[in-house]
Amino acid sequence: MKEKRVLIGCGIFEDELNHVLKDEDRFDLEIFWLQSGYHVRTDWLAEKIKSELTEKNLYGGDGLRIVYGSSCLLDLDEGIRSKLKILNTDNCLTAMVGRKKLRELEKDRTMVVTNSWIRKIYLAPPSDFPIWDPSELKMNLGRYDRILVLDTGLDSFTDEEILTAYDMMGVVLEFEKSDLGYFKNLITEFLA
C-alpha cells in the first residue's frame, strides 16, 4: 500500500505540478488547489489555508504538504505552521528556477512570471481575481521595464492573449524557454 500525500497548493503551480507528477507512483496523491494570487494578501491566504485544513479535516499526519513558498505564508499562525511541511522555497518563481537564477533574470527592472501568472492573475476576469482592482494591476507593474515569461512549453500563449496582456499590463512580454528540471527535483524531494 502506498503512503498518502495530501497537497494544498497555489493554483499558480497547477499545470507545472500536474506535469511533474504525471509519472509519480510512489505515493497516493490528493491535491487541493487554492486560487492563485492570495500571496498579495498573506492574511487572506493564511485564513484560506486554515479553513481548508479545518473543512477537509487535514490536520495531523506526516503526509500533508503545503505547496506555497515561505514568503507567501508570512501570516500563517506559528502553531499551524509547525504542524505542516512547507515547500522549501521563497515563492513560486524560486521554485521554478532557484533563487540565484531568479535574481539574475530580475536584473534591469525585469519582472519574472510564468504563463500561469499571466493567465490566472492578469488575464483572469476581475470576478475570478477579486484581490486587486484592474487599475492596481497596471499600477503595480509601473516599476518594470519588461516582463519575462518563463515558458515551459506546457501551455503557450496565442497572439491574441499576448496583445490582451500588453493592453492590460502596459509592459511588453518577453519569453524565455524554461524546463521544469529544477522544479521537479524540488517536488521529488518535498514529497519524500
PEKA-V796596 format. One record per residue. RES is the residue in one letter. OMEGA is omega as a letter, one per 20 degrees, with the letter a starting at -180 (* if undefined). NEAR is the number of other C-alpha atoms within 12 Angstrom. Layout:
res = <RES/RES>
omega = <OMEGA/OMEGA>
near = <NEAR/NEAR>
This chain:
res = <M/K/E/K/R/V/L/I/G/C/G/I/F/E/D/E/L/N/H/V/L/K/D/E/D/R/F/D/L/E/I/F/W/L/Q/S/G/Y/H/V/R/T/D/W/L/A/E/K/I/K/S/E/L/T/E/K/N/L/Y/G/G/D/G/L/R/I/V/Y/G/S/S/C/L/L/D/L/D/E/G/I/R/S/K/L/K/I/L/N/T/D/N/C/L/T/A/M/V/G/R/K/K/L/R/E/L/E/K/D/R/T/M/V/V/T/N/S/W/I/R/K/I/Y/L/A/P/P/S/D/F/P/I/W/D/P/S/E/L/K/M/N/L/G/R/Y/D/R/I/L/V/L/D/T/G/L/D/S/F/T/D/E/E/I/L/T/A/Y/D/M/M/G/V/V/L/E/F/E/K/S/D/L/G/Y/F/K/N/L/I/T/E/F/L/A>
omega = <a/r/r/r/r/a/r/a/r/r/r/a/a/a/a/a/r/r/a/r/a/r/a/r/r/a/r/a/r/a/r/a/r/a/r/r/a/r/r/r/a/r/r/a/r/r/r/r/r/a/r/r/a/a/a/r/a/a/r/r/a/a/a/r/r/a/r/r/a/a/r/a/a/a/r/a/a/r/r/a/a/a/a/r/a/r/a/r/r/a/a/a/r/r/a/a/a/a/a/a/r/r/r/a/a/a/r/r/a/r/r/r/r/r/a/r/a/a/a/r/a/a/r/r/a/r/r/a/a/a/r/r/a/r/r/r/a/a/a/a/a/a/a/r/r/r/r/a/r/a/a/a/a/a/a/r/r/r/r/r/r/r/r/r/r/r/a/a/r/r/a/r/r/a/r/r/a/r/a/a/r/a/a/r/r/a/r/r/a/a/a/*>
near = <7/11/17/21/28/32/39/38/41/36/30/35/42/31/27/36/37/25/21/26/28/15/13/19/16/16/22/18/24/22/28/27/27/31/30/34/35/34/35/25/21/23/19/24/33/29/23/29/40/29/19/24/28/14/13/19/14/28/26/19/16/21/27/35/38/45/42/45/34/27/26/32/36/23/24/30/18/13/11/24/25/15/21/32/30/34/36/30/29/24/32/40/38/31/35/39/33/26/21/16/18/28/17/17/27/24/17/15/18/25/32/37/37/42/39/34/33/37/29/29/36/40/28/26/17/18/14/19/25/22/26/24/19/23/17/18/29/22/16/19/26/19/17/22/20/25/33/31/34/36/28/28/20/22/18/22/25/12/11/12/21/26/18/21/30/23/19/29/31/24/29/23/33/24/25/19/17/27/20/31/19/25/33/26/22/27/33/22/15/27/33/19>
